[in-house]
Amino acid sequence: MSSPIDRDVVIADTVHWMEKAVIGLNLCPFAKAVHVKKQVRYVVSEAETPEELLEKLMEELQYLADADPEKIDTTLLIHPNVLTDFFDYNEFLDVADAALEDLGLDGFLQVASFHPQYQFADTDENDIGNYTNRSPYPTLHLLREDSIDRAVEAFPDASDIFDKNIEKLEQLGHEGWDKLMEKP
């Protein structure tokens, strides 16, 4: 059995990461607006098995699909006690995509991935570029396709985001990242 989860700490750590890295470094130019408008739903799952997480994921996908986008535009499903190994987590992403299809939400919602050990294909595990997707805890980001479409329209160079993020992190380096993520 995993250790008990302090939801407040998990959410605070995630918000800190959002504010310092995702928004602070502008890794996602679309994140600031939904954060400022308080349209991000933070859900901490106590799941300890992939099956329990899948159940929670399906609940949250349906919840987001049914929610008013003006109130909840996106959900961060944080799961500290399951899929802590990145390769297990990465394999679960296929299960998450299948869940979208099973619920008939493929094309309406999508699942993005963040993990403390995130590693892009063909990179070294300590490559600073991996930090663009490194969150404090394993996290499934549930988002609306139409929100992505609107954001891409508003940000004409959206296809350049990934390359610019890698460049930004290479300038920052590991020491800069560690300093950025220090808590006050």
N, C-alpha and C positions, 0 to 999 in steps of 0.2 A: 504494500500500500504506500502510495506517495505521501509526501508531507502535506499538511493542510494548506490551503491557498488563502492568503490574505488578499481578497479582491481589491481592497483599496490600494494596497501597495502595487499590485499587478497593473491596475489601471493608471496609477500615478506614474509608474515606470514607463508605461506605454505612451502616456500623454507627454512625458518629458522627452522621449525619443521623437515623437511626432513634432513637438515644438522646436527642439534643437536640431534635429537632423532632417526630417522630411520637409518641414516648413522652413526652418532656419537656414538650411543649405539650399532650399528650393529644389529638392530632389524630385518633388512632384508639384508642379506649379498649380495643380488643381486642388491641392489639399487645404490650403489656407482658407479659402472661402467656406468650405463645409465645416471646418474646425471653428472658425469665428462665428458662424451662424448656429453652432452647436447641433449640427445635423449628422454627427458621427455617433453611432451607437457602439458602446464598448461592452462586450459580453465576455465574461470570464467563465470558461467551462471547467468543471471539475472532472471531466471525462478522464478515465485512466486506460481505456482501450480504444483502438481505432473504431470499433463498432459503436461505442458510446459517443464518440466524437461525430461519427457520421449521423447518428440520430439527432444530435444537437445542431449540426450543420444544416440538416434538412429543415428543422424547425426554424432556424434563423433565416434560411433562404426564403421560406414561405412568409415569415414575418416581414422581411424587407420588401418582398414583392407586394404584400398587402398594405404596407405602410404608406402614408402620405409623404411623397418625396420632399415636401417643404419642411417636414418634421424630421424624417430620417432619410438621408440620402445614401448613406453607406454604413456598413457594419464591420467592426474589427472583432472577429471571434478568436479570442486569445485562449490557448489551451496549454498551460504550463506543465501538466502531468502526462501528456501523451504525445507521441511522435517527436520526442526530444532529440532523436538522432535524425540528422538532416536527410539521409538517404531513405529512411522509412517515411519521413514526412513527404519527400519528393514523390515517392511512389503513391502516397495517398492522394496526391493532386489529381491523378486519373480517376480515383473514386469520387472526388469532389465534382469533377466534370460530369461523371456519369449521374451523380445525384441531380445536377442541374437538368440534365436531359430527362431523367425519371420524373421530375416535378414539372416538366414542360416549360422550364424557365431559361433554357439555353437560347441565347439571342436577346434575352431580356435582362438577365443578370450574368455576372461572371465572377470567378474567384481568382484573386491575385495572391501571391505567396510571399511571406516574410518569415524569417527564422534566424535564431542567433548564430547558426553555423551555415547560413546560406552560401551556396557556391554555384556560380554559373559553370556550365559545361566548358571543358577545356581551360579551366583556370586553376591556379594553385590555391589551396584552401586559405592561405593568408593573403591572397591578392586583395589589395585595398578596394578594387572595383566591386568585390562581393558585398561590401558594406552598404551599398545602395539598397540592398534588400535584407539587411541584418537588423532584426528587431530584438527587443529584450527577451521575448518569449516566442515560441512557435505561434504564428498568427495566420489565420485565413482572412483575407480582406474581401468582403462581399460588396460588389458595387454594381450600379445600374449601367447598362449599356448606353442608354440615352444621355446619362450624365457624362459619360466618356465622350460621346459624340459632340455634345455641347462644348465640353472643355477643349477638344481638339479643334473645333471651329474657332474658338476664342484664342487658341494658341497655335498659330499656323505652322510653327516649326516643331510640332510635337514629335515628329520622327527623330529629331536631333537630341531629345531629352536624355536618352540613354548615354550617348557619347559624351554629352556635356557633363553628365553626372560622374562618369568615370574620370574625366579630366579634372573635375572639381575635387574629387576624392584623392586623386594622385597628387594634386597640389597640397591638399590638407595632410596627407600621410597618416600613418598609424598613430603617431604621437598627437597630432592635431585632433584626430577622431577621439582618442581617449580623453583628451582635455575637454573637448566639446561635450562629451557624454557625462562628465563629472556632475554630480548633483551638488547643489548649493549647500 
